[in-house]
Amino acid sequence: MAINKAHDEFHALDMAQGWEVPPGYPAGIQQKILSGALDEANRRGSRTRLLRFQPGVFTTKPFVHEYWEEVYLVSGDLTVGNDEQGRGGERFAPNTYACRPPGAVHGPFRSDDGCLLLEIHYFDPA
């Protein structure tokens, strides 16, 4: 199965536009899709996105999904494993990375000062 992404050479990204709140996320977390598309219902596709947290924003429940996820913390801080009030967890600094297989439970997440993540999501080829 081929990856369905366009050939896209180096170009400047408009970091001011094209952001949206992903379904199920609080308003202070936004994504910008860079390439591809993920079809979760049919378990196919691949996407690369930026995900940014505004300062002080946190999620309250762990995440689990049926695709692979690779995450690189570009800038800011990210705390993993906070409680429903945003307290606790382990804080990470830039240049940290995670690779999660389908079905891995992860989060919740918080950022005290805000952060920018680069994420790649994909399904195993059939």
N, C-alpha and C positions, 0 to 999 in steps of 0.2 A: 504494500500500500504506500503510495507516494504522499509526501507532506504537501499540503496545498497552501503554499505561501508564494507571494510574488517576489521576483528578483527586484531588489531595492538597494541601490548603491548608497554610499554615504550622502547624507543630506542633513541640513539643520532641522531640528524638531521645534515646532511651535509649542513651547512649554506653557503658554498662557491660555491656549484654547484646546478643545477636544477632550476635556476631562468629563467623566460621569461617575456617579455613585453606582458601584456594582450592586445587583440585587442582593438583599439581605444584609447589607453593610450600613453602618451609621453614616450620616451626612458628611462628616469630617474625613471620610476615606473616599478617595477617588481613583479611578483607573483611566489610563490612556492606552488604547490598543495600538501597538506598533506594527504588528504583522499577524496575518492568519485569522482563524476563527475556530472556536471550539464548539462542537455539537455534542452537548452532554447527553441528550436524549438518545442519540444514535451511537454514542461512544466512539466518536471519530474527530479528527482534526487536531490542530495545534495552534497555539497563539502565544505571542510574546507581548507583554504589557508592562507598563510602569504603574506602580501603585503608590500613592502618597497618603500619608497620615498628617492631618493638621495637629499642632501641638495639643496635648492633653486628651486626644481621642482614644477610645478603647473599645474593643468588642467584649461581649459578655459570655459567649458560649464557644466551646471548641468547634473547629471545622473538620469535616471529613468529606472527601470527594473521590470519585472513581477514576481520576486521571493522575498522571505523574505531575509533580510540581517541583521546579527548581527555583530557588529564591536567593537573590544576592542583595544585601543591604548596601546601597550606594552611598547614602548620606543620612545623618541623623542618628537617632537611637530607636531601638525596638525592644520592647519587653515581651517575653513569651511566658504564658502561664499565669497571668493575673486572675483575680477572682472577679465576680460579677460587679463589684464596686470599683474595679480597676486597680486594686492593691495587690502587691506581691509580684512574684514571677522573677525570671532571670533576664537581666538587661544585656543587650548586645550593641556593639559599636559598628561603624562602617567596616567594610571588607570582611563581613561574615557571610556564610553561605549555608543553605540547607537543600537537601534533595529528598523528596518524600514520595514513596510509592503509593499507588491507589489504595484507599482504605485507611491510610495513616491518620490518626487523630492528632490534631495540632492546634495550638492556641489555648485560650484567647490571647489577643495581642493589645499592646498599648504603646504609645509613643509620647514621651513627656515633652520633647522639644520639636517633634515632627520628624518625618523620615521619608526617604524615597527608596523604593524597592524595584528591582528588575526581576520579573517573573516569566518563566517559560512553562506552559502547560501543554500536555500531550497525552494521547492514549497510546497503548501498545499497538503496534501494527498487527493487523489480523492475519 
